[in-house]
């Protein structure tokens, strides 16, 4: 019996935190990066930014990562994480 044929998987939705984490991970090898999280009019949002030549630039991602623009204006308090701080937050260290 092919038991694996009975398995069904729900395809996960790619959310802003996933693309922000991917972008930050790719740029972190050569640049200082931050993950910025907070509320927007569209709801909770996270986006990565990178420090290049003394200027913070927003990163965008969709299959590839590029220097882009801020996707949504934050409407309230924001949190900025280094990549390590965010990973520690995910596993409950902070």
Phi and psi in degrees as GROMACS dihedral restraints (atoms count N, CA, C in turn):
[ dihedral_restraints ]
;  ai    aj    ak    al  type     phi  dphi    fc
    3     4     5     6     1   -90.8    20    10
    4     5     6     7     1    86.1    20    10
    6     7     8     9     1   -62.8    20    10
    7     8     9    10     1   -31.3    20    10
    9    10    11    12     1   -69.0    20    10
   10    11    12    13     1   -19.6    20    10
   12    13    14    15     1   -71.2    20    10
   13    14    15    16     1   -19.2    20    10
   15    16    17    18     1   -84.7    20    10
   16    17    18    19     1   -14.9    20    10
   18    19    20    21     1   -72.8    20    10
   19    20    21    22     1   137.4    20    10
   21    22    23    24     1  -122.3    20    10
   22    23    24    25     1   143.2    20    10
   24    25    26    27     1  -123.7    20    10
   25    26    27    28     1   139.3    20    10
   27    28    29    30     1   -92.0    20    10
   28    29    30    31     1   126.6    20    10
   30    31    32    33     1   -72.0    20    10
   31    32    33    34     1   122.8    20    10
   33    34    35    36     1   -70.9    20    10
   34    35    36    37     1   149.8    20    10
   36    37    38    39     1   -84.6    20    10
   37    38    39    40     1   133.4    20    10
   39    40    41    42     1   -80.4    20    10
   40    41    42    43     1   123.1    20    10
   42    43    44    45     1  -112.7    20    10
   43    44    45    46     1   169.0    20    10
   45    46    47    48     1   -57.7    20    10
   46    47    48    49     1   -35.4    20    10
   48    49    50    51     1   -66.3    20    10
   49    50    51    52     1   -30.6    20    10
   51    52    53    54     1   -69.6    20    10
   52    53    54    55     1   -46.8    20    10
   54    55    56    57     1   -69.8    20    10
   55    56    57    58     1   -35.2    20    10
   57    58    59    60     1   -64.1    20    10
   58    59    60    61     1   -42.8    20    10
   60    61    62    63     1   -65.3    20    10
   61    62    63    64     1   -41.5    20    10
   63    64    65    66     1   -61.8    20    10
   64    65    66    67     1   -47.6    20    10
   66    67    68    69     1   -61.7    20    10
   67    68    69    70     1   -45.7    20    10
   69    70    71    72     1   -63.5    20    10
   70    71    72    73     1   -40.0    20    10
   72    73    74    75     1   -63.3    20    10
   73    74    75    76     1   -43.0    20    10
   75    76    77    78     1   -67.2    20    10
   76    77    78    79     1   -42.8    20    10
   78    79    80    81     1   -80.7    20    10
   79    80    81    82     1   -20.0    20    10
   81    82    83    84     1   -62.1    20    10
   82    83    84    85     1   -22.9    20    10
   84    85    86    87     1   -65.0    20    10
   85    86    87    88     1   -27.6    20    10
   87    88    89    90     1  -127.2    20    10
   88    89    90    91     1   -11.2    20    10
   90    91    92    93     1  -138.4    20    10
   91    92    93    94     1   162.5    20    10
   93    94    95    96     1   -79.0    20    10
   94    95    96    97     1   128.2    20    10
   96    97    98    99     1  -125.5    20    10
   97    98    99   100     1   158.1    20    10
   99   100   101   102     1  -137.6    20    10
  100   101   102   103     1   146.8    20    10
  102   103   104   105     1  -105.0    20    10
  103   104   105   106     1   123.8    20    10
  105   106   107   108     1  -109.9    20    10
  106   107   108   109     1   127.7    20    10
  108   109   110   111     1  -131.2    20    10
  109   110   111   112     1   140.4    20    10
  111   112   113   114     1   176.2    20    10
  112   113   114   115     1  -175.3    20    10
  114   115   116   117     1   -87.2    20    10
  115   116   117   118     1   144.1    20    10
  117   118   119   120     1  -130.8    20    10
  118   119   120   121     1   174.5    20    10
  120   121   122   123     1   -63.1    20    10
  121   122   123   124     1   -25.1    20    10
  123   124   125   126     1   -83.4    20    10
  124   125   126   127     1   -10.0    20    10
  126   127   128   129     1   122.4    20    10
  127   128   129   130     1  -167.3    20    10
  129   130   131   132     1   -62.4    20    10
  130   131   132   133     1   145.3    20    10
  132   133   134   135     1  -148.9    20    10
  133   134   135   136     1   150.3    20    10
  135   136   137   138     1  -136.9    20    10
  136   137   138   139     1   139.3    20    10
  138   139   140   141     1  -147.6    20    10
  139   140   141   142     1   145.9    20    10
  141   142   143   144     1   -90.9    20    10
  142   143   144   145     1   152.3    20    10
  144   145   146   147     1  -137.3    20    10
  145   146   147   148     1   158.0    20    10
  147   148   149   150     1  -132.3    20    10
  148   149   150   151     1   144.1    20    10
  150   151   152   153     1   -95.0    20    10
  151   152   153   154     1   110.9    20    10
  153   154   155   156     1  -125.7    20    10
  154   155   156   157     1   123.8    20    10
  156   157   158   159     1    51.5    20    10
  157   158   159   160     1    40.3    20    10
  159   160   161   162     1    81.0    20    10
  160   161   162   163     1     2.2    20    10
  162   163   164   165     1  -119.1    20    10
  163   164   165   166     1   135.9    20    10
  165   166   167   168     1   -81.9    20    10
  166   167   168   169     1   125.1    20    10
  168   169   170   171     1  -119.0    20    10
  169   170   171   172     1   140.8    20    10
  171   172   173   174     1   -77.5    20    10
  172   173   174   175     1   143.9    20    10
  174   175   176   177     1  -105.9    20    10
  175   176   177   178     1   142.7    20    10
  177   178   179   180     1  -123.5    20    10
  178   179   180   181     1   153.7    20    10
  180   181   182   183     1  -147.1    20    10
  181   182   183   184     1   139.0    20    10
  183   184   185   186     1  -163.9    20    10
  184   185   186   187     1    80.1    20    10
  186   187   188   189     1    84.3    20    10
  187   188   189   190     1   -29.1    20    10
  189   190   191   192     1  -140.0    20    10
  190   191   192   193     1   170.7    20    10
  192   193   194   195     1  -121.8    20    10
  193   194   195   196     1   138.3    20    10
  195   196   197   198     1  -146.8    20    10
  196   197   198   199     1   160.7    20    10
  198   199   200   201     1   -71.4    20    10
  199   200   201   202     1   124.7    20    10
  201   202   203   204     1  -134.7    20    10
  202   203   204   205     1  -137.1    20    10
  204   205   206   207     1  -129.7    20    10
  205   206   207   208     1   166.3    20    10
  207   208   209   210     1   -67.9    20    10
  208   209   210   211     1   127.3    20    10
  210   211   212   213     1   -75.2    20    10
  211   212   213   214     1   -40.4    20    10
  213   214   215   216     1  -140.1    20    10
  214   215   216   217     1   145.2    20    10
  216   217   218   219     1   -78.1    20    10
  217   218   219   220     1   131.8    20    10
  219   220   221   222     1   -76.6    20    10
  220   221   222   223     1   137.4    20    10
  222   223   224   225     1  -104.4    20    10
  223   224   225   226     1    -6.9    20    10
  225   226   227   228     1  -147.3    20    10
  226   227   228   229     1  -150.1    20    10
  228   229   230   231     1   -63.3    20    10
  229   230   231   232     1   142.0    20    10
  231   232   233   234     1  -120.7    20    10
  232   233   234   235     1   157.3    20    10
  234   235   236   237     1  -119.9    20    10
  235   236   237   238     1   135.9    20    10
  237   238   239   240     1  -114.6    20    10
  238   239   240   241     1   131.7    20    10
  240   241   242   243     1  -121.9    20    10
  241   242   243   244     1   142.9    20    10
  243   244   245   246     1   -72.5    20    10
  244   245   246   247     1   167.9    20    10
  246   247   248   249     1   -60.4    20    10
  247   248   249   250     1   -43.4    20    10
  249   250   251   252     1   -65.4    20    10
  250   251   252   253     1   -40.9    20    10
  252   253   254   255     1   -60.6    20    10
  253   254   255   256     1   -40.7    20    10
  255   256   257   258     1   -68.4    20    10
  256   257   258   259     1   -41.3    20    10
  258   259   260   261     1   -63.7    20    10
  259   260   261   262     1   -40.6    20    10
  261   262   263   264     1   -62.8    20    10
  262   263   264   265     1   -40.3    20    10
  264   265   266   267     1   -60.5    20    10
  265   266   267   268     1   -43.0    20    10
  267   268   269   270     1   -62.5    20    10
  268   269   270   271     1   -36.6    20    10
  270   271   272   273     1   -93.7    20    10
  271   272   273   274     1     6.9    20    10
  273   274   275   276     1    87.7    20    10
  274   275   276   277     1    14.8    20    10
  276   277   278   279     1   -79.3    20    10
  277   278   279   280     1   -17.8    20    10
